Amino acid sequence: MALFNQSRSTIIRLIFLGIFLIIIVQLLNLQVFSGKYEQLAMDNAVFPKVKYPDRGIIFDRKNRAILNNTIMYDLVVTPSESKHTDTFSLCDILGIDTAEYKKRMLEARFKNGPYRPSIFEDLLTPELHARLDENIWKFPGFALVERPVRVYPFNAAAHILGYIGEADSGIIKRSKGFYRMGDYVGRSGLESYYESILMGTRGVQYMIKDNRNRLVGSYENGRFDTAAIAGRNLRTSIDMDLQQLAEKLITNKVGAVVAIDPKTGGILAMASGPNYDPNSLTGPNKQKNYGQLALDVAGPLLNRAIQGNYEPGSTFKPLGALIALDEGVITPSYGYPCGGRYFGCGHGKPACTHSNPGHAANLRLAIANSCNSYFVQVYRNSVDNPEYRGVKKGYEKWRDYLNAFGLGQRTGVDLTSELPGLVPDTSRYNTVYRGSWNSCTNLTLGIGQDMMNATPLQLANAMCIVANKGFYFTPHFVQGIDGQSANDTLLNKFKQKHEVLTKISDDAYEAVHAGMQQVIDGTSSRAKIPGINVCGKTGTAEKFRIIQGRRIKLDDNSVFVCFAPREDPKIALAVIVENSGFGNTWAAPIAGLMMERYLKDSLPAERLKEVDRIAHSSLLPSYIPYLQYIEDSARAANWLQRYKDSSALRKFMRERSKPPFPRSREKAPKHSLGMVVPVTPDPRLFTKNNLA
């Protein structure tokens, strides 16, 4: 029995010893090896305040800041630390209810976890920031963080400069965690293309918190702080005076204006209409404003200069002439007996504006008079060239020339979302016509129609090639980066000279230049500039659109391309105004004003009157209000179906009793974002004559 008691006593001692050793090991682990509780204590007493860097500033060619920074504040929350927050007081200050509060807290936990700060309310107004700053001690887990916000001093170049937005889960995932919730990134324009240059590096400032969650000082005198490093600045080729003029001239119109310096490829101005105020996508109302812009069927967010696909029309004729001259199928003295229609394919199409004898007696006159018959015959001569033994091989050779002129492929401009346009290849025609086609099938390619599409930027770049007699530099905005090093390779491709068509003789270019100069003395006199030789070409392209299942014939697009001066080109332009008639009516005078403003650095008083006339003329297509009405009423009906709320739909039901269709070309009012307020469309849009 004594032996048993002794054994039991030993076992008990061993158990106590084991427990004691476990306690010692755990204490050693907690106090020496593990930093868990130290971190928890740090999190409770120290707040890591993120210091967002200033994004780089963007300057125009005259070193004026056209995109700058200002400071606003975000309210951020760390969900795990917010249990004792005065919820009702915070909701009262923010103007939200408790359901919205809970929803935001759940989103913060889901997106960024409970232990990391997430944005609860971004870009606070000065008044809201002042109220929160005064009461922040009531809200444990919440803090105010400075946020550099973009500001556009000239209220211009929205499509070029772009905007920034909070990084979403997709961006964070693609960056492999480099971006965090709350980071802002470039979402469009130069902001997106040069994100790595403009973004800078965020820093951290560690602040001590008191028992009321107030920040009372720097932790360890800032020994562990890291400074935010500002992004680097961009120096661009943009002439902001010219840019503002372009945007003024395209007001209340659908289309685009592009101006390029042929010697460098630097883009001087790029405007797209309808436009919007870039400052509307900064500050506390940016999400609401973006929603309004996105729902506008006129597409103010669409940069038509790089995303609009247009038939070049007669502006293509100088390019077709250069191809034929280089192929040797015509000479500058080549003429065609046009009597007002083309009968070479037996159907009398296309028609010509002129029918007087001799208007296409040579290349110069054919360009000056824009003879359709002449240029469809020139196209047929090129693709039916006996050297290629068949139209399909001849067509592919002709298409290669167009690619060299930059059509049918992206230019490579330093903007995202550029479209390539379209120059169809033989496979497309083989599919459409089941392999049975010839030069008569697509003869209107010779006058820039059929399936051919190009962006305004492509047309302006093609004019640079014509002006330079065969070479160009990739169109771009940014000329330099502050602090540029050998590791900065983004700009390298813009410095390469592309000698794509220098094999075409100078005589051929001079013959085409002569015809384009005579255009200005004839059909495009409204682009004439006293004392400067301008080379240009008008274009008028038919426009159709499918609306509510009907193919509608709209007014023609007004198109104009040019460069000047002829002897030493300093500017090349492309202007497209949708549904506005002849090229000389609207596109040519816009181009003339742009060239004169740039080349002479000012406009005389009488020319300023012309600026005002064009700027105050509304040429918005009549189908836009109709489509807006359809989209808005469809959304209202969907809202009724989903939420049983008929308030939005009642508006459209009430309007049924009103006179439905006032005239569509009335001057349209603007709302606060600079967009056009839709008016109800003209019923004459849907007449039998307009339905095909």
C-alpha positions in Angstrom: 0.0 0.0 0.0 2.8 2.4 0.9 4.5 1.5 -2.5 1.3 2.4 -4.3 0.9 5.8 -2.5 4.6 6.6 -3.3 4.0 5.8 -7.0 0.9 8.0 -7.0 2.7 10.8 -5.4 5.5 10.6 -8.0 2.9 10.7 -10.8 1.2 13.8 -9.3 4.6 15.5 -9.0 5.4 14.7 -12.6 2.0 16.1 -13.8 2.6 19.3 -11.9 6.1 19.5 -13.2 4.8 19.0 -16.8 2.1 21.7 -16.3 4.7 24.0 -14.9 7.1 23.4 -17.9 4.2 24.0 -20.3 3.4 27.3 -18.6 7.1 28.3 -18.7 7.4 27.4 -22.4 4.2 29.3 -23.2 5.3 32.4 -21.3 8.7 32.2 -23.1 6.8 31.9 -26.4 4.5 34.8 -25.7 7.1 37.1 -24.2 10.1 36.3 -26.4 9.2 34.6 -29.6 5.6 35.5 -30.4 4.6 39.1 -31.3 0.9 38.4 -31.4 0.0 40.3 -28.2 2.5 43.0 -28.8 0.8 43.5 -32.2 -2.6 43.6 -30.6 -1.4 46.1 -28.1 0.2 48.1 -30.9 -3.1 48.0 -32.9 -5.0 49.2 -29.9 -2.6 52.1 -29.1 -1.1 53.0 -32.5 -3.0 53.9 -35.8 -1.1 53.4 -39.1 -2.2 56.4 -41.0 -1.7 55.8 -44.8 -0.2 58.8 -46.6 -1.4 58.7 -50.2 1.1 60.3 -52.5 0.3 63.2 -54.8 -0.2 61.9 -58.4 2.1 63.4 -61.0 1.1 66.6 -62.6 0.4 66.8 -66.3 1.6 69.9 -68.3 0.8 71.2 -71.7 3.4 72.3 -74.3 3.5 75.8 -72.7 4.3 74.3 -69.3 0.8 75.0 -67.8 -0.6 72.5 -65.4 -3.6 71.0 -67.1 -4.2 68.2 -64.5 -3.2 69.0 -60.8 -4.0 67.9 -57.2 -5.9 69.2 -54.3 -6.6 67.6 -50.8 -9.8 66.0 -49.6 -10.5 63.5 -46.8 -11.8 59.9 -46.7 -13.5 58.4 -43.6 -12.0 54.9 -43.1 -13.0 52.1 -40.8 -11.3 49.1 -39.2 -14.3 46.8 -38.5 -12.6 44.9 -35.6 -12.1 48.1 -33.7 -15.5 49.7 -34.2 -17.6 47.7 -31.7 -18.2 50.6 -29.4 -18.9 53.3 -32.0 -21.8 55.7 -31.5 -23.6 54.3 -34.5 -26.7 56.7 -34.4 -24.5 59.8 -34.1 -22.3 58.7 -37.0 -25.4 57.9 -39.2 -26.9 61.3 -38.3 -23.7 63.1 -39.4 -23.4 61.1 -42.6 -27.1 61.3 -43.5 -27.6 57.5 -43.7 -29.7 55.0 -41.8 -28.5 52.1 -39.7 -29.3 49.6 -42.5 -26.9 51.4 -44.8 -24.3 51.5 -41.9 -24.5 47.7 -41.5 -24.3 47.2 -45.2 -21.1 49.3 -45.5 -19.6 47.5 -42.5 -20.3 44.1 -44.1 -18.8 45.3 -47.4 -15.6 46.5 -45.5 -15.2 43.1 -43.8 -15.8 41.2 -47.1 -13.5 43.3 -49.2 -10.6 44.0 -46.9 -11.0 41.8 -43.8 -11.9 42.9 -40.3 -8.4 44.0 -39.3 -7.5 46.3 -42.2 -8.9 49.8 -42.8 -11.4 50.3 -45.6 -13.0 53.4 -47.0 -16.4 54.0 -45.3 -17.2 57.3 -47.0 -14.8 58.8 -49.5 -14.1 62.3 -50.6 -15.9 64.2 -47.8 -17.2 67.7 -48.4 -15.4 70.4 -46.3 -18.5 70.7 -44.1 -18.8 67.0 -43.5 -15.1 66.7 -42.8 -15.3 69.5 -40.2 -18.2 67.8 -38.4 -16.4 64.4 -38.4 -13.1 65.9 -37.3 -14.8 67.4 -34.3 -16.6 64.2 -33.3 -14.2 61.5 -34.4 -13.4 60.5 -30.7 -17.0 59.1 -30.5 -16.3 56.6 -33.3 -13.6 54.0 -32.3 -12.3 52.2 -35.4 -12.9 55.2 -37.6 -10.3 57.7 -38.8 -9.9 60.6 -41.3 -7.3 60.1 -44.0 -6.0 62.7 -46.4 -6.7 61.9 -50.1 -5.0 63.8 -53.0 -7.8 64.5 -55.5 -7.4 65.4 -59.2 -8.5 68.9 -60.4 -8.7 70.1 -64.0 -7.8 73.8 -64.0 -9.0 74.4 -67.6 -12.1 72.2 -67.4 -11.0 70.6 -70.7 -9.4 67.6 -72.3 -11.6 65.1 -70.3 -11.2 62.3 -72.9 -7.4 62.8 -73.1 -6.5 63.1 -69.4 -9.0 60.6 -68.2 -10.1 60.0 -64.6 -9.1 58.0 -61.6 -11.3 55.6 -59.5 -10.9 53.3 -56.5 -9.2 50.0 -57.3 -11.8 47.2 -57.4 -11.3 43.5 -56.7 -10.4 42.8 -60.3 -7.6 45.4 -60.4 -6.3 44.3 -57.0 -6.2 40.7 -58.2 -4.5 41.5 -61.5 -1.9 43.5 -59.6 -1.1 40.5 -57.3 -1.9 42.5 -54.2 0.2 45.6 -55.1 -3.0 47.7 -55.0 -5.1 47.7 -51.9 -8.7 48.6 -51.1 -8.8 52.4 -51.0 -6.1 52.9 -53.5 -7.0 55.0 -56.6 -5.9 54.1 -60.0 -6.1 55.6 -63.5 -9.3 54.3 -65.2 -9.0 56.0 -68.6 -6.9 58.4 -70.7 -3.4 59.4 -69.8 -4.2 58.6 -66.2 -4.5 54.9 -67.1 -1.8 54.6 -69.8 0.8 56.3 -67.6 -0.4 54.9 -64.2 3.0 53.5 -63.3 4.6 57.0 -63.8 1.8 59.1 -62.2 0.9 56.9 -59.2 3.8 57.5 -56.8 4.5 55.4 -53.7 2.2 55.5 -50.6 3.7 56.1 -47.1 2.7 55.4 -43.5 2.6 57.6 -40.5 2.2 55.8 -37.1 0.1 57.9 -34.7 -0.6 57.2 -31.0 -4.3 56.9 -30.0 -5.7 57.9 -26.5 -8.5 56.0 -24.7 -11.0 58.0 -26.7 -9.6 56.9 -30.0 -8.2 60.4 -30.7 -4.9 60.8 -32.5 -2.7 62.6 -30.0 0.8 62.4 -31.5 3.5 60.7 -33.5 4.6 57.2 -32.4 8.4 57.0 -31.5 8.9 60.4 -33.0 8.2 59.1 -36.4 11.1 56.6 -36.4 9.0 53.9 -38.2 7.2 56.3 -40.6 7.7 56.0 -44.3 7.3 59.1 -46.5 4.9 59.1 -49.5 6.7 59.6 -52.8 4.8 61.8 -55.3 4.3 60.5 -58.8 6.4 62.0 -61.6 5.1 64.7 -63.9 4.3 64.4 -67.6 5.1 67.0 -70.3 2.7 66.8 -73.2 2.4 68.2 -76.7 -1.1 69.5 -76.0 -1.8 73.1 -76.8 -4.5 73.9 -74.3 -5.6 77.0 -76.1 -6.2 74.9 -79.2 -7.8 72.2 -77.2 -10.3 74.6 -75.7 -11.1 76.0 -79.1 -11.7 72.5 -80.5 -14.0 71.6 -77.6 -15.9 74.9 -78.1 -16.4 74.3 -81.8 -17.6 70.7 -81.3 -20.2 71.8 -78.7 -23.7 70.4 -79.3 -22.4 68.2 -82.1 -21.5 64.5 -82.5 -18.0 64.0 -83.9 -14.4 64.6 -83.3 -11.4 66.9 -84.0 -7.8 65.8 -84.1 -4.8 68.0 -84.7 -1.2 66.6 -84.9 2.3 68.1 -85.4 3.5 66.1 -88.5 7.1 66.6 -87.7 6.9 64.9 -84.3 3.6 63.0 -84.1 2.8 65.1 -81.0 -1.0 65.5 -80.7 -1.9 69.2 -80.3 -5.6 68.8 -79.7 -8.2 66.0 -79.6 -11.8 66.8 -78.9 -14.8 64.5 -79.0 -18.4 65.5 -78.9 -20.6 65.4 -76.9 -18.1 66.3 -74.2 -18.3 66.6 -70.4 -16.6 68.6 -67.6 -13.8 66.4 -66.3 -14.2 68.0 -62.8 -17.6 66.3 -62.6 -15.7 63.0 -62.1 -13.8 64.2 -59.0 -15.0 65.1 -55.6 -17.9 63.7 -53.5 -20.5 63.6 -56.4 -18.4 61.7 -58.9 -20.4 58.5 -58.7 -23.7 60.2 -59.2 -22.3 62.2 -62.1 -20.7 59.2 -63.7 -24.0 57.4 -63.6 -25.7 60.3 -65.4 -23.0 60.3 -68.1 -23.1 56.6 -68.5 -26.9 56.6 -69.1 -26.7 59.4 -71.7 -27.3 57.7 -75.1 -25.3 60.5 -76.8 -22.2 58.8 -75.3 -20.3 61.7 -73.7 -17.9 59.2 -72.2 -17.0 57.8 -75.6 -13.8 59.2 -77.2 -14.9 59.3 -80.8 -11.5 60.4 -81.9 -10.1 56.9 -81.3 -13.3 54.9 -80.9 -15.6 56.3 -83.6 -15.7 54.3 -86.8 -16.5 56.5 -89.8 -16.5 56.1 -93.6 -13.7 58.4 -94.8 -15.7 59.4 -97.9 -13.9 61.6 -100.4 -11.1 62.4 -97.9 -9.7 59.1 -98.9 -9.2 60.1 -102.5 -5.7 61.6 -102.1 -4.6 58.2 -100.6 -6.1 56.3 -103.5 -4.3 58.6 -105.9 -0.9 58.0 -104.3 -1.4 54.3 -104.4 -2.2 54.4 -108.1 0.7 56.7 -108.9 3.1 54.5 -107.1 1.8 51.4 -108.9 2.2 53.1 -112.2 -1.5 52.6 -113.3 -2.0 56.4 -113.6 0.1 59.5 -114.1 -0.6 63.0 -112.9 -2.0 63.8 -116.4 -4.4 60.8 -116.3 -8.0 61.9 -117.1 -11.4 60.3 -117.1 -14.4 61.4 -119.2 -17.0 61.8 -116.5 -20.4 63.0 -117.5 -21.9 62.9 -114.0 -22.1 59.1 -113.4 -19.8 56.1 -113.5 -20.9 53.6 -116.1 -17.7 51.4 -116.0 -19.6 48.6 -114.2 -22.8 49.1 -116.2 -25.2 50.5 -113.5 -24.4 54.2 -113.5 -23.2 54.4 -110.0 -21.8 56.3 -108.2 -23.0 59.7 -109.2 -20.8 62.8 -109.3 -21.4 66.3 -108.1 -20.0 67.7 -111.4 -21.0 66.8 -114.9 -19.3 69.5 -116.9 -16.7 68.3 -119.5 -13.1 68.4 -118.3 -13.7 68.5 -114.6 -11.6 65.3 -114.3 -9.2 65.9 -117.1 -6.2 65.2 -114.9 -5.4 64.2 -111.3 -5.2 67.8 -109.9 -8.6 68.7 -111.3 -10.1 65.4 -110.2 -9.0 66.0 -106.6 -10.2 69.6 -106.7 -13.6 68.7 -108.1 -13.8 65.4 -106.0 -14.9 63.4 -109.0 -16.3 60.0 -107.9 -16.1 58.4 -111.3 -12.4 59.3 -111.6 -11.5 57.7 -108.3 -13.5 54.5 -108.6 -11.8 54.0 -111.9 -8.4 54.7 -110.2 -9.3 52.1 -107.6 -10.2 49.5 -110.3 -7.0 50.3 -112.2 -5.0 49.5 -109.0 -6.7 46.2 -108.0 -7.0 45.0 -111.6 -3.3 45.6 -112.3 -2.3 42.8 -114.7 1.0 42.5 -112.7 -0.9 40.7 -109.9 -2.9 38.3 -112.1 -6.2 38.5 -110.4 -8.3 41.0 -108.5 -7.8 39.2 -105.1 -4.0 39.5 -105.2 -4.3 43.1 -106.5 -6.7 43.9 -103.7 -4.4 42.5 -101.1 -1.6 44.7 -102.5 -3.9 47.7 -102.4 -4.9 46.9 -98.8 -1.2 46.7 -97.8 -0.9 50.3 -98.9 -3.8 51.3 -96.7 -2.2 49.6 -93.7 1.0 51.6 -94.4 -1.1 54.7 -94.3 -2.3 53.6 -90.9 -5.8 52.5 -91.8 -7.3 49.2 -90.6 -4.9 49.0 -87.6 -4.4 50.8 -84.3 -2.0 53.8 -84.5 -0.5 53.0 -81.1 -1.5 56.3 -79.5 -0.8 56.6 -75.7 -4.5 56.1 -74.8 -6.3 52.9 -73.9 -9.3 51.5 -75.9 -8.2 52.7 -79.3 -10.2 50.9 -82.1 -8.4 49.6 -85.3 -11.0 50.8 -87.8 -11.7 48.4 -90.8 -10.1 47.8 -94.2 -11.7 44.4 -95.1 -9.4 41.6 -96.3 -10.2 39.2 -99.1 -11.6 36.6 -96.7 -14.4 39.0 -95.6 -15.4 39.6 -99.3 -15.1 35.8 -100.0 -17.5 35.2 -97.1 -20.0 37.9 -98.1 -20.0 37.1 -101.8 -19.2 33.4 -101.6 -15.9 33.9 -103.3 -17.4 35.5 -106.4 -16.5 39.2 -106.5 -14.4 41.6 -108.6 -13.5 45.3 -108.6 -17.0 46.3 -109.5 -18.3 44.6 -106.4 -16.6 47.0 -104.0 -15.8 49.9 -106.3 -17.0 52.5 -103.7 -13.8 51.7 -101.7 -12.2 54.1 -104.2 -14.2 56.9 -102.7 -13.8 55.8 -99.0 -17.0 53.9 -98.6 -18.3 50.3 -98.9 -17.0 48.4 -95.8 -14.1 50.9 -95.1 -14.1 52.6 -91.7 -11.5 54.8 -90.0 -11.2 56.7 -86.8 -10.5 60.5 -86.9 -7.1 59.9 -85.4 -6.2 57.5 -88.2 -7.3 60.1 -90.8 -5.2 62.8 -89.2 -2.2 60.5 -89.0 -2.7 59.6 -92.7 -2.5 63.3 -93.5 0.8 63.5 -91.6 2.2 60.8 -93.9 0.9 62.7 -97.0 2.4 66.0 -95.6 5.7 64.4 -94.8 5.9 62.6 -98.1 5.9 59.1 -96.7 6.9 59.0 -93.0 5.3 59.6 -89.7 5.9 59.3 -85.9 3.4 57.3 -83.8 0.8 59.8 -82.6 1.2 60.6 -78.9 0.6 63.1 -76.2 3.5 62.8 -73.8 6.8 64.3 -74.9 8.8 63.8 -71.7 8.7 62.4 -68.1 10.3 64.3 -65.3 13.3 62.5 -63.9 13.3 60.1 -66.9 15.9 57.3 -66.8 17.0 54.5 -69.0 14.4 52.3 -67.3 11.6 54.4 -68.6 10.9 52.8 -72.0 7.2 53.9 -72.4 8.2 56.8 -74.7 10.7 54.9 -76.9 8.2 53.9 -79.6 7.1 57.5 -80.0 10.6 58.6 -81.0 10.9 56.1 -83.9 10.6 57.5 -87.4 8.4 55.2 -89.6 9.3 55.5 -93.2 6.4 53.5 -94.5 5.8 55.1 -97.9 8.9 57.1 -98.7 9.3 54.9 -101.8 6.5 56.9 -103.4 8.2 59.6 -105.5 8.2 63.3 -104.5 6.6 64.1 -107.8 3.6 61.9 -106.9 3.3 63.6 -103.6 3.6 67.0 -105.2 0.9 66.2 -107.7 -1.5 65.2 -104.9 -0.5 68.3 -102.8 -1.3 70.5 -105.8 -4.8 69.0 -106.1 -5.4 69.3 -102.4 -4.3 73.0 -102.4 -6.7 73.7 -105.2 -9.5 72.1 -103.1 -9.2 75.0 -100.7 -9.7 77.5 -103.6 -12.8 75.5 -104.7 -15.1 73.3 -102.6 -13.4 74.1 -99.3 -13.0 77.8 -99.4 -14.2 78.1 -95.8 -10.9 76.5 -94.7 -8.8 79.2 -96.5 -6.3 81.1 -94.4 -4.9 84.4 -95.9 -1.1 84.1 -96.6 -0.9 80.3 -95.9 -1.1 77.6 -98.5 -3.4 74.9 -97.1 -3.8 71.4 -98.5 -7.2 69.8 -97.7 -9.9 67.5 -98.9 -13.6 67.5 -98.1 -15.7 64.4 -97.6 -19.4 63.7 -97.4 -20.4 60.2 -96.2 -23.9 58.7 -96.2 -25.1 57.7 -92.7 -27.6 55.0 -91.8 -28.6 53.6 -88.4 -30.8 50.8 -87.1 -33.4 52.3 -84.8 -36.1 50.1 -83.3 -35.5 47.6 -86.0 -35.7 50.1 -88.9 -32.8 51.2 -91.1 -33.0 55.0 -91.0 -31.3 57.2 -93.6 -29.7 60.1 -91.6 -28.1 63.3 -92.8 -24.6 62.8 -94.2 -21.5 63.1 -92.1 -19.4 66.2 -92.8 -15.7 65.3 -93.0 -12.5 67.3 -93.7 -8.8 66.5 -93.6 -5.9 68.9 -94.2 -2.4 70.1 -93.4 -0.6 73.4 -93.5 1.5 75.1 -94.6 2.1 73.1 -97.8 5.8 74.0 -98.0 6.6 73.3 -94.3 3.7 71.4 -92.6 3.3 72.2 -89.0 -0.3 70.9 -88.3 -2.4 68.2 -89.8 -6.1 67.9 -89.0 -9.1 65.6 -89.3 -12.6 66.8 -88.5 -15.8 64.8 -88.5 -19.3 66.2 -87.6 -22.0 63.6 -87.8 -25.3 64.1 -89.6 -24.5 67.7 -90.6 -24.2 67.7 -94.4 -21.4 68.6 -96.8 -17.7 68.6 -95.7 -17.4 72.3 -96.5 -20.5 73.3 -94.5 -19.2 72.4 -91.0 -16.0 70.3 -90.9 -14.0 72.6 -93.1 -14.6 75.9 -91.3 -13.8 74.1 -87.9 -10.5 73.0 -89.4 -9.8 76.4 -90.8 -10.3 78.1 -87.4 -8.1 75.5 -85.7 -5.2 76.0 -88.3 -5.4 79.7 -88.1 -5.4 79.8 -84.3 -2.3 77.5 -84.2 -0.3 79.0 -87.0 -1.0 82.6 -86.2 -1.4 82.2 -82.4 -4.6 84.3 -82.4 -7.8 84.9 -84.3 -9.0 88.3 -85.5 -12.3 89.7 -84.4 -14.3 88.7 -87.5 -13.0 85.1 -87.1 -14.1 85.1 -83.4 -17.6 85.7 -84.7 -17.4 82.6 -86.8 -16.2 80.7 -83.7 -19.3 81.8 -81.8 -21.6 81.0 -84.8 -20.3 77.4 -85.0 -20.2 76.9 -81.2 -23.8 78.0 -80.8 -25.1 75.9 -83.6 -26.7 72.6 -82.4 -26.3 69.8 -84.9 -27.2 66.9 -82.6 -28.8 64.1 -84.6 -32.5 63.9 -84.2 -32.5 60.3 -83.2 -30.6 60.9 -79.9 -33.7 62.3 -78.0 -35.8 59.4 -79.3 -33.3 56.8 -78.1 -32.9 58.6 -74.8 -36.7 58.5 -74.3 -36.8 54.8 -75.1 -33.9 54.0 -72.7 -35.3 56.0 -69.9 -38.8 54.6 -70.2 -37.5 51.1 -70.4 -35.5 51.6 -67.2 -38.6 53.1 -65.5 -40.7 50.0 -66.6 -37.9 47.7 -65.3 -37.9 49.6 -62.0 -41.6 49.1 -61.6 -41.3 45.4 -62.3 -38.5 44.9 -59.8 -39.5 47.2 -57.0 -43.2 47.8 -57.6 -42.4 51.5 -57.7 -44.3 53.4 -60.5 -43.0 56.9 -59.7 -40.4 56.9 -62.5 -42.9 55.5 -65.1 -45.6 58.0 -64.3 -43.5 60.7 -65.8 -43.6 59.0 -69.2 -47.3 58.3 -68.9 -48.0 61.9 -68.2 -46.0 63.0 -71.3 -48.3 61.0 -73.6 -50.8 63.8 -73.4 -48.2 66.4 -74.4 -47.4 67.4 -78.0 -45.0 64.5 -78.5 -42.4 65.7 -81.0 -41.1 69.3 -81.1 -38.4 70.2 -83.6 -35.2 68.3 -83.0 -32.8 71.0 -84.2 -33.8 73.6 -81.6 -31.0 74.8 -79.5 -30.6 72.3 -76.7 -30.1 73.4 -73.1 -27.3 72.0 -70.9 -27.3 70.6 -67.4 -24.6 70.9 -64.8 -22.3 68.3 -66.3 -22.1 70.0 -69.7 -24.2 67.3 -71.4 -27.2 68.1 -73.6 -30.6 67.7 -72.1 -32.7 65.4 -74.4 -35.7 66.9 -76.2 -38.4 64.8 -77.8 -37.6 63.9 -81.4 -39.1 65.1 -84.6 -41.6 62.5 -86.0 -40.3 63.4 -89.5 -37.3 61.2 -88.7 -39.5 58.2 -89.3 -41.1 59.1 -92.6 -41.2 56.7 -95.5 -38.4 58.6 -97.3 -36.1 57.9 -94.4 -36.9 54.2 -94.1 -34.8 51.9 -96.2 
